């Protein structure tokens, strides 16, 4: 019997991507969709591409409307989900795609977000390698409260964690520059996200260590075994609707070689269905990940600089958000991890 699902924030980009994946999931049926300002509208008015869900109407985002389902997915701005989740039944599987339950440090939350701190949930990045060599996947089995990572965080973490865990990369001088599509900023009308501002241009934001994903990156790499992790992370808006291309670099540790670094990544991701290390000399394009729950990683060693360079491509709305949420839900419920998810993108 299919499990009943509610999606909060269903009128936004992340909510729409969740619904696209859930519509074809063999074990889930979406019965409730909620919104704030768009409540009362047919879902199809906000998400005209979701024809199979045209029978649904957006209702108010309240604990009462979300309760009574087997699974609740939240795709809300930071600060909006914490109060709601506190009122949902303990037995309900709740997956938060926002930031409210990602950080373990209350001080980091205060420094980068502010407002009430709602506490950390089980982290929804199955492929994150721990210092002892285990994977975060093990923590997700049977979980009832799951926090999905930030999209930029996913790209950087997957691109560096195996090198940190193996001791082959230094954790204290990490630099990452990301080309990102504006869909990661949501549907809210902002001048810098208008087509006339984006087309033919690229612009950095969150410069100088102030981006809210920074402490989450540090947190993940510490889980992977990094001590004293420092990250300089700069996202750059580029004119593509979706996608992230993360160029992440770290210093080689003493004794590390190109061969040993590649072996560490191969060992970490050899059996992963949704993280693929490309052959030596090959590097991914964001276009190859559109619509797919996949992270593609290219790896090189800059011998002259003594640094490893990884290029990681993901679709920010799939592996970066909605796909990770569905993948984590599958693991929590004991379903096939790949249920409702595909590694195949859309081209051209």
N, C-alpha and C positions, 0 to 999 in steps of 0.2 A: 504494500500500500504506500503510495507516495507521501512524503512528508510535506506538511503545509508550511509555507514560507511567507514572511512579510518583508518588504523592503522599504526602509525609511529613507527619505531623500530621493525618491524615485524619479523626480523630474530633472535631476542634474546629470552631468556626464558620467560620474562614477555609478550612480544609481541606474542609469540607462544601460551601462555596460554590464552591470550585475544582472539586470533583467534579460539582456540578450543571451547571456550564458545560461541563466536559470531556465529560460524558455525551452531549451533543448536538453536539459538535465534529466536523465532517466529516473531519478529518485525524488525529485522535488516538484511541487506544483505551487506556483505563486498565487496566493489568494488575496493578499492585501498589499496595496501600494500607498505610501503616504508622502505628503509634502507640507510645506509651510504656506507660502503665498499662492502656490498653484493648487491648493486643496479645492476640491469641487469640480475640477476640470477632468475630462476623460484623459486617461493616460496617453492615448494616441495623439492628443493635442500637444503634449510636451515631448513625446518620443514617437514621432510619426514613422520611424523605421521599424518599430516593434509591432508589426501587423498581427502576430499571433496572440498578442495580449491586449487587443483593442477593446475587449469586453470589460476591462478594469477601469475604475474611477479612482482618482487620487482623493484620499481622505486626510484629515488632520493628523499630524505627527504627535500622537499622545501615547502614553503607556497603555491606556485602555485599548486603543486600536491595534497596538502591537502585541499585546498579551494574547494567549490562547493559541499561538502558533508553535510548531515544532522548532523552527529556525527563524531568527530575526537577523537581517543584515541592515546595518546602519551606514548610510553614506551621507554624513552630515558634516558641516564645518566644525572646526575644533571648538570645544566648549559647549556644544549643543547636545552631545550624546550622553555625557556623564550623568546628568540628572535623570534622564530617561531610563538608562540602563539600570540605575539603582532601584527602579520600581518594577522591573521585569522579573517573572518567576525564576527561581534558582535553577529549575530543571530545564529551562529553555536554553537552547544553544544560541548565544548572541555573538555576532561577529561585527566588530566596529572597524570600519574602513577609515575612520578619522583618527585624530591624534590623541584623543583623551585618555587612552589606556596603554600607550606605547612605552612611556618613559618610566624607569624604575626609580629615578631620583626626583624627589619633590623639588629640590633646589634647581635642577635643570628645567623642570616645568615652570617654575617661577621666573627663571632667567629668560626663557625663550618664548613662553606662551602667556603666563600670568593667569590669574583667576583661580578657581577651585581646582585642587589636585584630586583626581578620582582614583589614583592607584593603578599599578601595572597589571595587565592581564597576560595570559599565555600568548607568546609572540608568534605571529603567523607567517614565519618564513621557514618552511620545512627544510630547505637546503642549507641553512646556516650551520656551519660546522663549529662544534664546541671545542674548547681547549683539549678535552680528553679524547677527541676524535669522534664522538657521537654527533648526531644531528638533532636539530630542533624538532624535526619530525616526531621523534619519540615523545616529546612533551605535549604534542597536540592530540595524541590518541586519548579519547575520553574527555577532553576539555569541554567546558561549557561556556567559557568566556574567552574570546580570542581577539587580539588586537592586530590588525593588518599593518604591515610596515608602510612607511612613506615610500613613494615611487622612486625618488632620487636615492633614498637609502638602500633600496633593493639593488639598484644598479651598481652602486659603489661597493656595498657589502659583498655581493656575489663575485665582483671583480677582484677582491683583495683577500677575503677571509681565508682561503686555503693557504695562501702565502704566509699570512700571519700565524695561523694555527701550526704550520710546519716549522716555524722559526726561521724561515728563509727570507722574510721581509721585515725590515725595521718598522715598528709601529709609531715612531715618534716624528716622522716627517712625511706625512701622506698629503698628497695634493691631488685634487680631482676637479676637472672642469667638464661640465655637462651641457650639451646642446639639448634643449627641451622644447616640446610643443606646448602651446598655451592652454590646451585642454586640462592640463594639470592644475590650472588656477581656477577651474570651475566655470560656471555659466554666468556668474555675476558680471554686470556691465562695468568695465573699467577702461578708461581711455587708452592705456598702454596695450590693451589686448584687442583693440579694434584692428580690422584688416588693413586699414589705411596706415596704421602705425607699424604693423608687423611686416607687411609685404616688402620684400627687397631690403630687409634690415635685420640686424641681430643686436641684442642688447643684454648686458649682464644685469643681474639683480641679486639681492641678498649678499652683497660683497663684503668681505672682511670678517667672516666668521659669525655673521648675524642671522643666517638662514636657520629656520626652525628645525630643519632636519639634522643639523650639525651634532647635537648631543646624542641623537639616535644612532648616527653612524659610529660615534665613539663607543657607545654602549654595545653595539653589535661586535665591533672588532675586539673589545675587551672580553666579550663572551668567547670569542675565537682564540683567546689567549694573549692578546696584546696588553702590554703593561705600559702605562703612561702614554696612551694613544693621543696623538694630535692630528687634526685634519683641517686643511685649508680647502674649502669646498666652494666653488663658484658656478652657479647655474646661468646659462645664457639662453634667452628666448630666441627661437628661430622660427621662420615661417613654415612650419609643418603642423598640422592640427594635432597630431599625436605622435608620441615616441620620445625616447631618451637615448642619447649616445653619450656614454660616460667614459671619459679618458682619465683613468686613475693611475697614479704613479707612487711608488714607494722605493726607498733605498734597499738594495741588496744587503742582507746580513753577511758578516764575515763567513767565508767558505761556501756561500751559495753560488750556484752556477746556473746557466740557462737550462741545462738538462734537468737539474734537480728541481728547479722551480716549475718547469712544465710537468714533471712527474707528479709533483704535489697537487697541481690542478687536475691532472688526469685522474689521479686516485680519488680526489674529492668528488668529482662529477661524473665518473665513468658510468654509474648506474642511475643517474638522475634523469627522469623522463623530460624535465622541463628546463634543464640548464645544460647547454651544449658548448664544450670547448672546441673551437675551430682548429683545423690543422695549422701547423707552423707556417707563418707567412700570410695567413688569411685573417681578414678582419671584417666584422659584421656591418651591415647597414640597418638603419632603423626600418626601412621599407620592408625588410625581410621578416619583421616581427609584427607587422600590423595585424591586429585581430587574433594573434596567437598568444597562448600562455607559455611563452618561452623566453629565456635569456640566452643570447648568443655572445660568446666571449672570445676575443682574439687576444693573444699574449705575445709580448716581445720583451727582450732584454736589451736595454741601452747600455752597452758595455762601457762606452766612454763616460757616461754620467753615473754609472754604477746603480742604475735604477731599473725596476721592472715597470713596464707600461702595459696596462690592460685596457682594452676597448670593449665595453659592454653595451649591447643594444637590447632594449625592451620596449614593448608598448606600455606606456605609463598607465593606461586604463585597464590593461589585462594583467600581465604578470606583475605590473606595478601596483595594481589595486584589486579589481574585481576578480581576476583569475586567481590571485593569491587567496582571496577570501573564499572562493568556492573550493579551491584545493585544500585549504585548511579545514573547511567544513566537512569535506569528504573524509579526511583523516580523523577528525573528532568523532564522526559517526560510524567509523568502521566501514565506510564505502570504498569502492575502488578510487584510489587517489586521482586518477585521470578522468573520472566520470564528469561528463559535461564540458571537458576541456580539450583543446586541440593544440598541437604544435605547428599546424599549418597556418601560414599567414595568407594575406590577400594581395595579389599582384595583378597588374601594375598598380 
